[in-house]
Amino acid sequence: MSKQAEQNTMNEQQAQPAVPKIKWNDDSMQSTYANVCNVMGTREEIMVLFGSNKNWQGNQEEVEVVLSQRILLTPYAAKRLQIMLDMGLKEYEKRFGEVKL
């Protein structure tokens, strides 16, 4: 490799910002089961509500959902979550078949 090519490679490497290594710390993580979710939003935030429908009879006039978690996200974080969920579901469906609603 010529000196000029080496210099160009070094300049390109220096120009690119370093990507930090992410360490996932799950010491305080809690797991919660949800079979129901809802999304609401304002200009400043997106709210995702998670809960459980514990009614097992299908022909009831009223269904109670016990809410367990509320996650507040900025619109940017919500967009990243949307992209990651889409990628995760595509991978899931490739392995196990289409999820039909």
C-alpha positions in Angstrom: 0.0 0.0 0.0 1.4 3.4 -0.9 2.1 6.1 1.7 -0.7 8.2 0.4 -3.2 5.3 0.6 -2.1 4.6 4.2 -2.5 8.2 5.1 -6.0 8.4 3.6 -7.0 5.2 5.5 -5.7 6.7 8.8 -7.5 10.0 8.1 -10.8 8.2 7.5 -10.4 6.1 10.7 -9.7 9.3 12.7 -12.7 11.1 11.1 -15.2 8.5 12.1 -16.4 8.9 15.7 -15.7 6.0 18.0 -18.6 3.7 18.8 -18.8 3.1 22.5 -19.1 -0.4 23.8 -22.5 -1.0 25.5 -22.5 -2.9 28.8 -26.0 -4.1 29.7 -26.4 -4.0 33.5 -29.5 -6.1 34.5 -28.9 -6.0 38.3 -32.1 -3.9 38.9 -34.2 -5.3 36.0 -37.7 -6.6 36.8 -39.8 -8.8 34.5 -43.5 -8.2 34.1 -45.9 -10.2 31.9 -48.4 -8.3 29.7 -51.0 -9.6 27.2 -52.4 -6.1 26.6 -50.7 -2.9 25.5 -51.9 0.6 24.5 -50.1 3.6 23.1 -50.9 7.3 23.7 -48.9 10.4 23.0 -48.4 14.1 23.2 -46.1 16.3 21.3 -43.4 15.7 23.9 -43.7 12.1 24.7 -45.1 8.7 23.8 -46.7 6.6 26.5 -46.9 2.8 26.3 -49.2 1.1 28.8 -48.8 -2.6 29.6 -51.2 -4.8 31.5 -53.1 -8.1 31.8 -56.6 -9.1 30.8 -57.4 -11.7 33.4 -60.9 -12.4 32.1 -61.1 -15.8 30.4 -64.8 -15.6 29.3 -65.2 -14.2 25.9 -68.7 -12.9 25.9 -68.6 -10.3 28.7 -69.9 -6.8 28.4 -67.0 -5.3 30.2 -63.4 -6.4 30.4 -61.0 -5.2 33.1 -57.3 -4.7 32.2 -55.0 -4.5 35.2 -52.3 -2.0 34.2 -48.8 -2.9 35.5 -46.3 -0.7 33.7 -46.3 2.7 32.0 -43.2 3.5 29.9 -42.7 7.1 28.8 -40.5 7.7 25.7 -39.3 10.6 23.7 -40.6 10.5 20.1 -37.0 9.6 19.1 -36.7 6.7 21.5 -40.2 5.6 20.4 -39.1 5.6 16.8 -36.0 3.5 17.6 -38.2 1.1 19.6 -40.5 0.8 16.6 -37.6 -0.1 14.3 -36.2 -2.6 16.8 -39.6 -4.3 17.4 -40.1 -4.5 13.6 -36.7 -6.2 13.2 -37.4 -8.5 16.1 -40.8 -9.5 14.8 -39.4 -10.2 11.3 -36.8 -12.5 12.8 -39.4 -14.2 14.9 -41.7 -14.8 11.9 -38.8 -16.1 9.8 -38.2 -18.7 12.5 -41.7 -19.6 13.6 -44.2 -18.3 11.0 -46.4 -15.3 10.5 -48.1 -13.8 13.6 -51.7 -13.1 12.6 -53.9 -10.7 14.5 
